[in-house]
Amino acid sequence: MSYDHDEKLLALQAVIFASESPCDEDRLAETLDVPVDQIEPLINDLGRLLEGTALQVVRIAGGYQLATRPRFAGYVQRLREPEPERLSPQALETLAIIAYLQPITRPEIDEIRGVNSSGSVNSLMEKGLVEISGRKEAPGRPFLLVTTRHFLSTFGLNDLDELPDVAAGETDFREQLRELVSEGEVEEEVAEQAIEEMEAEQSEVGQDEATDAANAQSEDEDEPDDESRDSNAEAEGS
């Protein structure tokens, strides 16, 4: 099949720019009316075309998307109103556990964290970072939680294989993850930028106010297991 290469190259740029989510090769081939095996060469040519500009083509969440080069991120951040919603430390901790151990149930997350994670899970689901993939064949048939394609896009990952290695597959993996969570190392690797933003925001207020806010949030999101075990069992069985 013959086609005007320059026309398709510019069309590719327009399509990726207009798409609200990453476009995979099949979708791009269908849209541009070219063979699938021609998409990668076109993507490479588009990357060269954009050299020296503020934009770049990135492969993310299984598809392609136009993105701002890192050096210009600060300018774009000033434009965005309101500022993007940030995750609490509790939510980041819960998200890291789900990302590494999915599919996983909320009681299993509670066991690792030592507290009730219902507030954090609900927050992650509202933000589209986590979703329910089914029910576990266990007493009460609790929901199984997994990360979403939006999670990959938000954290700049093409797939879950790009998560930092924490020795997955070893028999003591859960214990390793529990130690990483307690030390804060998982958050630093998976969402270092988000944590830095939260620390900067907290520095703008008095230390006493920050401490009070953190304590209040912790009480709202993550109550001790002993105080909510009965309510958890009733909710998960429904």
C-alpha positions as CSV (number, residue, x, y, z in Angstrom):
1,M,0.0,0.0,0.0
2,S,1.5,3.3,-1.0
3,Y,0.8,6.6,0.7
4,D,2.1,10.1,1.1
5,H,4.6,9.8,3.9
6,D,4.8,13.5,4.8
7,E,1.0,13.7,4.9
8,K,0.7,10.7,7.2
9,L,3.5,12.0,9.4
10,L,1.7,15.3,10.0
11,A,-1.6,13.4,10.4
12,L,0.0,11.2,13.1
13,Q,1.1,14.3,15.0
14,A,-2.4,15.7,14.8
15,V,-4.1,12.5,15.9
16,I,-1.8,11.9,18.9
17,F,-2.2,15.6,19.9
18,A,-6.0,15.4,19.8
19,S,-6.3,12.1,21.6
20,E,-7.3,12.3,25.3
21,S,-5.5,9.0,26.1
22,P,-2.5,7.1,24.7
23,C,-3.2,5.6,21.3
24,D,-1.9,2.1,20.6
25,E,-0.5,1.0,17.2
26,D,-3.7,-0.7,16.0
27,R,-5.7,2.4,16.7
28,L,-3.3,4.6,15.0
29,A,-3.0,2.3,11.9
30,E,-6.8,2.3,11.6
31,T,-7.1,6.0,12.0
32,L,-4.3,6.9,9.5
33,D,-5.3,4.0,7.1
34,V,-1.8,2.6,7.0
35,P,-0.3,-0.9,7.8
36,V,0.4,-1.5,11.5
37,D,4.1,-2.2,10.7
38,Q,4.4,1.4,9.4
39,I,3.4,3.0,12.7
40,E,6.7,2.6,14.5
41,P,8.7,4.1,11.6
42,L,6.3,7.0,11.5
43,I,6.6,7.4,15.3
44,N,10.4,7.5,14.9
45,D,10.2,10.1,12.2
46,L,7.8,12.2,14.3
47,G,10.3,12.1,17.2
48,R,13.0,13.4,14.9
49,L,10.6,16.1,13.6
50,L,10.0,17.3,17.2
51,E,13.6,17.6,18.1
52,G,14.4,21.0,19.3
53,T,10.8,21.7,20.3
54,A,9.2,21.6,23.7
55,L,7.2,18.4,22.8
56,Q,8.2,14.8,22.5
57,V,6.5,11.5,21.7
58,V,6.4,9.1,24.6
59,R,5.3,5.5,24.9
60,I,3.1,5.2,27.9
61,A,0.3,2.9,29.1
62,G,0.6,0.7,26.0
63,G,0.3,3.6,23.5
64,Y,1.8,6.8,22.3
65,Q,1.2,10.4,23.5
66,L,2.6,13.8,23.0
67,A,4.2,15.1,26.2
68,T,6.0,18.2,27.4
69,R,9.8,17.8,27.8
70,P,10.8,17.8,31.4
71,R,12.7,21.2,31.2
72,F,9.4,22.9,30.4
73,A,7.2,21.2,33.0
74,G,7.4,24.1,35.4
75,Y,5.8,26.5,32.9
76,V,3.0,24.1,32.2
77,Q,2.5,23.6,35.9
78,R,1.9,27.3,36.4
79,L,-0.8,27.2,33.7
80,R,-2.8,24.4,35.3
81,E,-5.7,25.7,37.5
82,P,-6.5,24.4,40.0
83,E,-3.3,22.6,40.9
84,P,-3.5,18.8,40.4
85,E,-5.0,16.9,43.4
86,R,-2.2,15.3,45.5
87,L,-2.3,11.9,47.2
88,S,-1.9,11.7,50.9
89,P,1.0,9.6,52.4
90,Q,-1.6,7.0,53.4
91,A,-3.0,6.8,49.9
92,L,0.5,6.6,48.3
93,E,1.4,3.8,50.7
94,T,-1.8,1.9,49.8
95,L,-1.3,2.5,46.1
96,A,2.2,1.1,46.2
97,I,1.0,-2.1,47.9
98,I,-1.7,-2.6,45.3
99,A,0.7,-1.9,42.4
100,Y,3.1,-4.6,43.6
101,L,0.7,-7.2,44.9
102,Q,-2.3,-6.9,42.6
103,P,-4.8,-8.4,42.5
104,I,-5.2,-7.9,46.2
105,T,-8.1,-7.5,48.7
106,R,-8.5,-4.7,51.1
107,P,-8.2,-7.0,54.2
108,E,-4.8,-8.1,52.8
109,I,-3.8,-4.5,52.5
110,D,-4.9,-3.9,56.0
111,E,-2.8,-6.8,57.2
112,I,0.3,-5.3,55.6
113,R,-0.3,-1.8,56.8
114,G,-1.7,-2.6,60.2
115,V,-4.6,-0.2,59.9
116,N,-8.0,0.0,58.1
117,S,-7.3,1.2,54.5
118,S,-10.9,1.7,53.4
119,G,-10.5,5.5,53.2
120,S,-7.3,5.3,51.2
121,V,-8.8,2.7,48.8
122,N,-11.9,4.8,48.2
123,S,-9.8,7.9,47.5
124,L,-7.7,5.9,45.0
125,M,-10.8,4.6,43.2
126,E,-12.3,8.1,43.0
127,K,-9.1,9.3,41.3
128,G,-9.3,6.5,38.8
129,L,-6.0,5.0,40.0
130,V,-7.5,1.7,41.3
131,E,-10.4,-0.4,40.2
132,I,-12.2,-3.6,41.2
133,S,-11.4,-6.6,39.0
134,G,-13.6,-9.2,40.6
135,R,-14.0,-11.1,43.8
136,K,-11.7,-13.5,45.6
137,E,-12.9,-17.0,46.2
138,A,-12.6,-16.7,50.0
139,P,-15.0,-16.3,52.9
140,G,-17.0,-13.1,52.3
141,R,-15.7,-13.0,48.7
142,P,-13.9,-9.7,49.1
143,F,-13.3,-7.4,46.1
144,L,-10.0,-7.8,44.3
145,L,-8.2,-4.5,43.6
146,V,-5.9,-3.7,40.7
147,T,-4.3,-0.5,39.3
148,T,-5.7,1.1,36.2
149,R,-4.4,2.4,32.9
150,H,-4.7,5.9,34.3
151,F,-2.3,4.8,37.1
152,L,0.3,3.9,34.4
153,S,-0.2,7.2,32.6
154,T,-0.1,9.2,35.9
155,F,3.2,7.7,37.0
156,G,4.8,7.7,33.5
157,L,4.9,3.9,33.1
158,N,4.3,1.9,29.9
159,D,3.4,-1.3,31.9
160,L,3.8,-2.7,35.3
161,D,7.1,-4.3,34.4
162,E,8.6,-0.8,34.7
163,L,7.9,-0.7,38.5
164,P,11.1,-0.6,40.6
165,D,12.2,-4.1,41.4
166,V,11.6,-5.2,45.0
167,A,12.5,-8.9,44.6
168,A,9.0,-10.0,43.5
169,G,8.5,-13.8,43.6
170,E,10.6,-14.5,46.7
171,T,8.8,-16.2,49.5
172,D,9.3,-13.3,51.9
173,F,8.0,-10.7,49.4
174,R,5.1,-9.6,51.7
175,E,7.5,-9.0,54.6
176,Q,9.9,-7.1,52.3
177,L,7.1,-4.9,51.1
178,R,5.9,-4.3,54.7
179,E,9.4,-3.1,55.5
180,L,9.6,-0.9,52.5
181,V,6.3,0.7,53.3
182,S,7.3,1.4,56.9
183,E,10.6,3.0,55.8
184,G,8.9,5.0,53.0
185,E,11.1,3.6,50.3
186,V,8.3,2.5,48.1
187,E,6.8,6.0,47.9
188,E,10.2,7.5,47.0
189,E,10.6,5.1,44.0
190,V,7.0,5.0,42.7
191,A,6.0,8.6,43.3
192,E,9.0,10.6,44.3
193,Q,7.8,13.7,42.6
194,A,4.4,13.6,44.3
195,I,6.0,13.3,47.7
196,E,8.3,16.3,47.0
197,E,5.3,18.4,46.1
198,M,3.6,17.5,49.4
199,E,6.6,18.3,51.4
200,A,6.9,21.7,49.7
201,E,3.3,22.4,50.4
202,Q,3.6,21.4,54.1
203,S,6.6,23.7,54.5
204,E,4.4,26.7,53.7
205,V,2.3,26.3,56.9
206,G,3.3,26.2,60.5
207,Q,4.6,22.9,61.9
208,D,1.8,22.7,64.4
209,E,-0.9,23.1,61.8
210,A,0.8,20.5,59.6
211,T,0.9,18.0,62.5
212,D,-2.7,18.6,63.4
213,A,-3.8,18.2,59.8
214,A,-1.9,15.0,59.3
215,N,-3.3,13.5,62.5
216,A,-6.9,14.5,61.5
217,Q,-6.4,13.0,58.1
218,S,-5.0,9.8,59.5
219,E,-8.0,9.4,61.8
220,D,-10.4,10.0,59.0
221,E,-8.8,7.6,56.5
222,D,-7.2,4.8,58.5
223,E,-8.8,3.8,61.7
224,P,-7.2,0.8,63.7
225,D,-8.3,-2.6,62.6
226,D,-9.6,-3.5,66.0
227,E,-12.1,-0.7,66.0
228,S,-13.5,-1.5,62.5
229,R,-13.1,-5.2,62.0
230,D,-16.9,-5.9,62.3
231,S,-17.9,-3.1,60.0
232,N,-15.3,-4.2,57.4
233,A,-16.6,-7.8,57.4
234,E,-20.1,-6.6,56.8
235,A,-19.1,-4.2,54.0
236,E,-17.0,-6.8,52.2
237,G,-19.7,-9.5,52.4
238,S,-22.3,-7.2,50.7
